[in-house]
Amino acid sequence: MRNLTVLAALLLASAAPSSAVFAADAAKNAALREDYIRAPMPPGFQVVPTELEGPVYADAQGKTLYIWPFRTMRVGATGDNENMSACETKPTTETAGMMSPYPPGLVLPELDKRLSCAQVWPPVYAADDAKPVGGFTIITRSDGKKQWAFNKRPIYTSILDKMPGDVMGASGRRERGDGPAERDPIGPAPNVPPGFDVITTAKGRLLLTDKKYSVYSYDKDQPDKSNCIDACARTWLPVLAPAAAQAGGEWSVVNRAPGVRQWAFRKKPLYVSTQDTRTWSFEGSDEPGWHNVFTQEAPPLPKGFSTVNNEAGEAVIGPNGRAVYTYTCGDDSKDQLACDHPGAPQAYRIAVCGGGSVEKCNQRFPYLQASADAKSTSRSWTILTIDPKTGHYAEPGQAGAIRVWAYRDRPLFNFYGDKKPTDMYGNTWGEFNGKRNGFRVFFVRDDFFGAAN
Amino acid sequence: MKHTSGIKAGIAACAAGAVLGLSAAASADDAIVNNIRDRSIAYAVSGGHWGFYQTADGKAECPDGINDVGPRETFKALFPDDGTKRSVVDTQLAREAAIWSPEERTYDFPYHYAGGKVGLGLNLDGKVGPNDFTTPDGEKGIDNQLFRALGCLRWLRGPDGIGYHFSDIYMREFNYNRGLIELTNVDSLADDPDVDVTIYRGRDDLMADATGAKIMPGGTQRIDYKFGQKFITHLKGKIVAGVLTTEPVKEMYWPFAWFGGNPGAQHILDMRLRLKLTQEQANGFIAGYENIEEWYYGLARGRSTHHLAYGSVSAPGVYKAIHELADAYPDASGKNTAISMAWGTDLTQVFLQKKPQEVAGDVPVASKTERAGDRR
């Protein structure tokens, strides 16, 4: 229904100047959600739209489903092999020594509160009489229980997800070397024609060719009509549709010339840029009138937030005009449990930001506090109430508690050494340059190392 | 004693050229090809190393030996494998805390400084002091205390130290590190008393030969005005006997990612260039002083404990060394806050691909260049 509404709006506006059409269209685009290919699912499973990851598979309660791909670490490997679950019900107590240079066998923090892998990532059990459906199969866990799997990987939910559409357990964004062995949310394939792909970025679900090159739209085009010809079309190559291509849903075909057909998405003809020097590029959008194309955009930054270009990319700036930092942490147990949220042990963060001192940590990487009138604008950008002395969630009405901005329910921080919006002196601070236990600037665009992808 | 330079031969030649007044190389190149266009020529970074003098056996510059105590060694010494059950907090995180808060701890493990009298770099203060080095070619008064602090780290010694080995690779492969140096108002690469020098960052890959191993002159580069504003710096210089020497500027940022995904910058105070120029190459030093706190955390943020362990680099040991050897920019208490240094850089000629508005100078640039003052 949403798509039809937009389609009608575009048709009504087709006589107006093209830029006006797309300007009016921009607000609606922000509210659009990614379409997906319907595929058979087990009984009770569903597809749920999410703000950052597009449509994801969820259980009957709407909780997002995840897998834990097997991954090679610095030393050894962990995660789920095909048709086997490594996520057990007994809590681990020691490190596995997977992250050089520290040895295995070190006792993990707060063992009295430590949960097992299966408590943090509850397996999605299958009924004894359940039958495989499409890509969903069934495995037998070490305790004999049946568990659903997707593409042969066991499926879990996350205790961090509170409501349908939450994907707080893990992100589908590209993993970087030396980070924890993360889980991935799973979802249906995007409804794009052959030759296209969609990836999750900080700015939204980015439409690419299947060779991973960004596709672009042009302000001077009209709905289903390209005005990029001659020299323009030599720099901006139309994404050609094969003779057999069929229009459908949000996709249409533009006839540029007899026998020359171009794909259009939501009525916008699509192009790739000959000037792009890398895949997953945002460089084309630097040209006035040209834009990357998203199947759905990420939620807007909260009021008072903005972005700035520094030497490494486009960074998020808080209401105080300073770079915003995220904190990443995964422990070195076999389970690779996250320690980057207020419900987890804080000893990791306190060590790298304060040398073991909470006070120094709060001075060096202060929480990005929310003003009294600040409000959460999405499930991605929220405000948490934190006890700054412990780093954990505060009790209701607790004295000394502070309201802090969070992204994906992880608190955000500033760095005391940053004096200007473009400063980033705390970037890559911590173990494995902030990938394993540390701080990194929140980039929404990184042309150099892909930190925003 | 036979010596091999820790940096490229061209860098040593740069010093030699400056001392001996050689200009034959530039003249010979001029006869073959002329890459000067509209009185301009540009070069892009294609390699680089710290300006550390190095002999084959290391005995001359490291009389006390090469440092061999890094993260693994300190961990083993502090927490021997004697069956004691230890916690992450008391061991791993305590060692990380020592890296990220080194000022609160003492470092009691052996750490060897570079010694001897021979070193590379520039005479930054115009004086010949007791701690200064002399180049292999006899130039005295070389200020490079960073060499004294780090010159005996296996990690940074060529050709097989991990940090040394990957330095060239990262300069070539990371476009983040694509420093550009453009000379304008230049009439001759052999001698020109007044040239303008502008530092930018480029946006493009380097042009290599068919093997991919050799960077070729004649490639093109676009200037990074979007994310590279921090690096744009203007200098005045002169060319004598094929060697460009610039006047110092108050500060300059040089793009410097120690490792993939870890963007950084060398923030060099009282910075000046000395580069041997040809039609196809520029080799020499970027030299000045670096704030020791900024430099240390640049190292820690650029290379993880794991990566430093491969070169037996103890970050707390480095912290102690550069604080002891800092030689400039004293604070109110008289304690020096910066250390003299030289970065050996190799650049290859490129043509800058400028848009019309860039040629016309109609591009917003946050100009910040100031002449160097007396901070010492």
Interface residues (C-beta under 8 A of the other chain):
Chain A: R74 T95 M99 S100 P101 Y102 P103 G105 L106 V107 L108 P109 R176 G177 D178 T277 D286 N309 N310 E311 A312 G313 D331 D332 A347 Y348 A351 V352 C353 G354 G355 G356 S357 K360 T422 M424 Y425 N427 T428 W429 G430 E431 F432 N433 G434 K435 N437 D447 F448 F449 G450 A451
Chain B: P71 R72 F75 D81 K85 R86 S87 V88 V89 T91 Q92 L93 A94 R95 E96 A97 A98 W100 S101 E104 R105 F174 N175 Y176 R201 R203 D204 D205 K226 F227 G228 Q229 K230 F231 Y253 P255 A257 F259 G260 G261 N262 P263 G264 A265 E294 Y297 A300 R301 G302 R303 S304 T305 H306 A309
